[in-house]
């Protein structure tokens, strides 16, 4: 027998009741499999058995009638006054009316009820049998008692003439009377009282003798003092009526009762509610007509009114504790019960795979109506299980992700006790809970005292189920997409809930590039960072393809890769050249091809040994011109010497090689005292003889702007040949050094004589001089053409050692002035303009007489070094100080006390951006001149 939640009774075709699991609903105490409990509840006997139907068990109930055991099928149970209900977890309650068919009734006051319960297990062939016997006493019978149970309506009435034997007796369906006598009018003088027939008003009268009524599913019987009529719901003779707005099922019956005094007609009408329930989110309101007009009229009033739960009355204090109220209006009796009361239970459902819950409660109403000025009263008792409509409960998601721990933490809930988490769907597939934990994801169930639960999951950011996305190069967005798969027990109804978690973290470690050089190659190393090798590499203008990787000796170990690139590889660039080297640069770029993000940019510039000019004793010169970055459009094969017919001996896209005699190709020759110099020029000449002009001499636009020039020289000294520095002319319009970045250079040279025409070269040192022989020094500002600049000598001094701050030392020039205390007089020489002097203000000249450092009249060393601090001044500036030139104090004396020989000099003025420090090479002193 199965019962729905709102009073509708649905009859099962079997007498065995099944359930598949047992869970504690809403924290109630349940009976164990052997904990049978029976008690008496007014005109009912109740039997409870906790978890009897757990784990798929089946139950068979038999009524014990003396030595007979009668199996109570659902049809027979409704006919005879037995009902049974079970919750989803296998807890059962069986109600037996004290007027039931197989109850031993003693004078309508003492009732012996016997039941046998047989439990069949799916896991065992054994049958567990329990016999339950309960004696109930009940004497507070009203004139009329109406009982509305789940599966039947029962009415009993007091009769004035009791049965002679004083025991319950019904016209047996096993009597031998044949059908021809069923409708005959009995002999009213007969001494054998009993029930003759029943007439139903449905709506046309339908009469049945007792046997016919029993065959139609009704039970009609008499006891020592009462007549009993019982009807299942939804029979052919019952009908639906609306009473005070409440739907009710009604049966109207006239029972013909034969007594020794004659035939009496007894009204056995019954009416039971099938609706009248209103719901809010928090309260259940059950409405019953204040006067059930099919049963009573306006002459009846309410004498008693009680509320109960599960067939048991509650007193006022119990009702107040639970929040129940019982009240009347003009038309209704109203019971209000809070949703969630501990007397009921919650149940989970999953229609359309969405989580819902219901709440079920079984209230009881007992009303005693009494007719005014009469002893006629009616007791009305209704057992009415109520289940709320489905209430959606979408799970709440609590995101407890902790970014610092790089861990997704999520809690989903709350759910009722009957929900289990079975699996979780990730981006990579479905994992059972056990598989999640085995994979390192922590899945936990959290149970709370009120019977609810939540589930939690922890997943590391680094897991393969987490999707990663970079909205910019330094930020990672971690996304965890989940579908929690749940199951409602015991029905095993599935439902799911999707969850998406995101965390943004600035945790990207970009790849880094480092590099070194030796004399021939670049060595590049790239560390991947924490994003792996998911990037593209550009080596110069080319992408690092497998072919390029092989060309540059690509090596990789999972965390970094390395390249070895020759300095003259096609992907390097030449920045500029010096006499003996070339500065080459390698550019490495790492980028994300998906978003075209620049991840790392690195360039490495190094000087590599490279001899560009060679001079041979036979008069042959060779020169190498290279394509530098400042002239990117240069085609080396177009370069020529001054004689444009002298083209490269060899050229490629990066260089041109020339080999020629010093007596050809426009080479010039210059004679000096001890050497002669040959000079030529490599260039790109745009004239009407060149490839960039029309035959008629009209200039074309050159693809190379401006000209390219590189001067090459060879110096021949007696039988020795030396190569000297060269330079290539910068592009026209390119900023000159004076207004560009960089430092102005100052050079100190030692002249051979007062003419300042010839100077000692680096290879001439140490220069040999005799004591007291003059030394002629020139200090010049190099490579500057700015006439507004002036070079000023702030201080000059001599030392015994090369270190300019070493001791002993001796002042030669102090604060722009000659040291007047020095016997080896320092003399300034004027600078006359000539071919070698373009700007006189850029040059200072002075001479000293040679001397030695002595101690105790002993010469310490026959060698001295001369050092100067030079300052570059703005001639237009009015700034005081060193730029004002030599200013002597009054009296014409020195501006400072002379320093003692061998005593450490005072700290000189702090170096300024315009100050330059210069020193001569060693000067070797001889005592006498040969």
TAMO-V366531 format. One line per field, one symbol per residue. ss: DSSP state (H for helix, E for strand, - for the rest). phi: phi as a letter, one per 30 degrees, with the letter a starting at -180 (. if undefined). burial: 1 if it has 16 or more other ideal C-beta (glycine too) atoms within 10 Angstrom, else 0. A space follows every 10 residues. Layout:
ss = ???
phi = ???
burial = ???
This chain:
ss = -EE-----EE ------EE-- ----HHH--- -----EEEEE E--EEEEEE- ---HHH-EEE EEEEE--EEE E--HHHHHHH -EEEEE---- -EEEEEE--- ---EEE---E EEEEEEEEEE ------EEEE EEEEEEE--- ---EEEEE-- -EEEEEEE-- --------E- --------HH H--------- ---EEEEEEE E---EEEEEH HHHHH---EE EE---EEEEE EE------EE EEE--EEEEE E-EEEEEEE- -EEEEEE--E EEE---EEE- --EEEEEEE- ---------E EEEEEEEEE- -EEE-HHHHH HH--EEEE-- -EEEEEEE-- ----EEEEE- HHH--EEEEE EEEEEEEEEE E-----EEEE EEEEEEE--- EE---EEEE- -EHHH-EEEE EEEEE---EE EEEEEE--EE EEHHHHHH-- -EEEEEE--- --EEEEEEEE ------EEEE EE--EEEEEE EEEEEEEE-- --EEEEEEEE EEEEE----- -EEEEEE--- EEEEEEE--- -----EEEE- -EE--HHHHH H---EE---E EEEEEE---- --EEEEE--- EEEEEEEEEE EE----EEEE EEEEEEEEE- --EEE----E EEEEEE-EHH H----HHH-E ------E--E E---EEEEEE E------EEE E---EEEEEE EEE------- --E-----E- --------EE EEEEEEE--E EEE---EEE- ------HHH- ----EEEEEE E-------E- -HHH--EEEE ---EEEEEEE EE------EE EEEEEEEEE- --------EE EEEE--EE-- ------EEE- ---E--E--H HHEEEEEEE- --EEE--EEE E-EEEEEEEE EEEE------ -HHH------ ---------- ---------- ----EEEEE- --EEEE----
phi = .cbddcjdcb cddbcccbac abbddhiddc ddeccdbbac bicbccbcbd hdcdhidbcb cbdcbicdbc dcdedddddc jcbbbbcdcj dcbccbddcd eccdcchhbb bccbbccccc cdcbddcccb ccbbcccabd ddebcbcccd bacbbbbdcd cddddibdbb dddcdcdddd cdcddddddd ccdlccabbc cbdddbcbde ddddddjcbb abcdbbcbbb bddicdccbc bcchicdbcb bcbcccccbd ckccccdbdb bbdcajccbb dcbccccbed bdddcbcddc bdcbabcbbh icdcdddddd ddidbbbbcd bbcbccbddj eddcbcbdbb dhicdbbbbb bcdbcbbccb ddhacdbbcb bbcbdbbddd cdbeddcccc ecddchbdbb bblcbddccb dcabccdckc bdeddddddj dccbcccced jdabbbbbbd eddddcdbbc dbdcccccbc cbbdccbccd dhcdabbdbb cbbcbdbdcd dbbbabbcdb bcccbbddic cicdacbcci dcdddedded dchdbbbjca bbbbbddcdd ccbcdabceb abccbccbbc bcddchddca bbbbcbccea dcbbccedic cbbccbdcdd bdcdcedddb deddddcddb abdbabccba ddcbhidcbb cbecabbcbb bcacccbdcd dcbdddiddc dddcbcdcbb dbbbccchcc cbccdbacdd ddidedddcc dkcdcbbcbc ddaddhccbd cedddddcbc eiddcccbcb dciccdddcb cbddbbacbd bdddcdcdbb dcbbhicddd dcddedbdcd ccdaddcdbd ddbbbabbcd abdbbhicdd adabbcbbcc bcccdddcdd jdddidbcde jidddadddd dicddddded dceccbcbbc ddccccdbcd
burial = 1010111010 1000101111 1110110001 0010010101 1111111111 1111001111 1111000000 0111111111 1111111111 1111111111 1111110100 1011111111 0000000000 0101010100 1111111111 1111111110 0110000111 1000000000 0000000000 0011111111 0100000111 1111011111 1111111111 1110101100 0011010111 1111111110 0000010111 1111111010 0001011111 1101110001 0000111111 1001000010 0101010000 0111111010 1011111111 0000111111 1111111111 1000011111 1111111100 0010101000 1000001111 1111111111 1011110000 1010010000 1010000000 1111111110 1010110001 0000010101 0101111111 1010111010 1010000001 1010101000 1111010110 1010111111 0001000110 1101000001 1111111110 1111011000 1111111111 1000000011 0101011101 0110100010 1111111100 1001010111 1001010100 1001111101 0100101000 0000001111 1111110000 0100000000 0001000111 1111110000 0010010101 0000001000 0001010111 1000010001 0000010010 1000111111 1001010011 1111111111 1001000111 1111111110 0101010000 1000000010 1111111111 1110000000 0011111111 1110000000 0110000000 0001000010 0000100000 0001110101 1010100000
